[in-house]
Amino acid sequence: MISKRRTYAWLVLPALLLALAALLPATARAEGERQNVHPAVDLHAELFPGESIPVIVQSEDADLPSWVEEHGGTVVREFDIVGGFQAEMPIEAIRTLDFSDRADWISLDAPLITSRRGDDDIDASRLATVYPFAANAVPAWAEGVYGDDITIAVIDSGINPGPDFRGRIAGFRNFNGETRSRLDESGHGTWVAGIIAGNDPLGRYVGIAPEADLLSVKVAGRNGSARAGDVIEALQWVVANKDRYDIQVVNISLNSAIADSYLRDPLSAAVEQAWFHGIVVVVSAGNLGGAQFAVDHAPANDPYVITVGSFDDRGTADRADDVLAGWSSRGVTVDGYAKPDVTAPGVDLVSTSGGPATFLAQEEPDSIVAHRYMQWSGSSASAAVVSGTVALMLDEDPSLTPDQVKFRLTATGTFIAGSNAPAADAFEATFTTLDGEANGGALPNEFIDPETGEIMEDSILWRRILWRRVLDESILWRR
């Protein structure tokens, strides 16, 4: 269990890191002093002097975990998916390790923040679920496409069962170190899941893919706190269990608090590994508007995901009055990729709540709608809309690869005022005959072999027998 002080620290740290995020890319190589440690590690050491620092170490040195233990650190868990391990280390040991040149990259095990926007006023006249019309999913339903037999892994705060899901939750996993409960104590994950695949028995509040299956993959605790290591471990499990649960889509409505290049970010390596194994990864763009480095927060900064921003549907099905939400993150990453890739409804969406005991229901009681639903805004919702859309696409054509899905989504989208990214059109993306593949010129993360799409083959950690067997049986990304 994490101490109360450390829990408080992780609640405070995201705001501080966001405030300083714009400085990080520019200072990452300041004066050429250190090349293998992210500057956020030093920032953490300054904020919490004397405490061990949570880090993710990427290295091919099989003896390095023992070295960390000998120098006062603790190895928490190994991450074969990114060729490294999670540890807590004194800053002195980190500096010694850096200068020893035994680590390829040392990054802060950064806190993640949800992409739900709080403190939004509720307009009682807009409580109906307009967003399935605004996303143009309803015509797909008329053609009999509901997302049947498609499984979406929701990496979030968990999903609470209820009548809106009616036995369509395929499983529960918990990777959050703060709680043993597999259920959603926050409410965020259940709300996201409802937008993807909720199906109100009374027909009032229905998600984009109302017959899809969901897999609850919990990484965030009651107050929504999560760390990059939690998500990496969750993705590692998703890749390993892809065939067991027939996972075709992953939804991540979370963003790292740290702005950085995707090329050396371990969380980016993990989402790319899922993508190259045939899993469509959909992530929220974040809610930082057009601020500098707004789109440089993993995993939204990675070209091998579908990054989703938000538009306001104005409570109507008419696309003509839609406009980009001013708070939706947008721009060009430090690596030169325009983000988001698409936009979707994200303002005042009503979806399932996790119940009255959840953190968000107690913190924001005015958001409760019809007793067991809640109305919120944020790119978390928009990512969920697109995950549901992808489920419809794969229901209609299961042969589509992640690159083909992304191509069709962007190619069939429509113009939205204020946005350079197209607005996803669920019906057009599902039934288009356009052929093509996205990411043709994109460079993989530096820890991914560009020829094979795998973690570097010369990584000693990656050569472990179990993962060799899993990879040999599960390479589907070439299809």
Buried (B, 14 or more C-beta within 10 A) or exposed (E): EBEEEBBEBBEEBBEBBBEBBBBBBEEBEEEEEBEBBBBBBBBBBEEBEEBBBBBBBBBBBEEBBEBBEEBEBEBBEBBBBBBBBBBBBBBEBBBBBBEEEBBBBBBBBBBBBBBBBEEBEBEEEBBEBBBBBBBBBBBBBEEEBBBBBBBBBBBBBBBBBBEBBEEBBBBBBBBBBBBEBBBBBBBBBBBBBBBBBBBBEEEEBBBBBBBBBBBBBBBBBBBBBBBBBBBBBBBBBBBBBBEEBEBBBBBBBBBBBBBBBBBBBBBBBBBBBBBBBBBBBBBBBBBBBBBBBBBBBBBBBBBBBBBBBBBBBBBEBEBEEBBBBEBBBBBEBBBEBBBBBBBBBBBBBBBBBBBEEBBBBEEBEEBBBBEBBBBBBBBBBBBBBBBBBBBBBBBBBEEBBBBBBBBBBBBBBBEBEBBBBBBBBBBBBBBBEEEEEBBEEBBBBBBBBEEBBBBBEEBEBBBBEEBEEBBEEBBBBEE
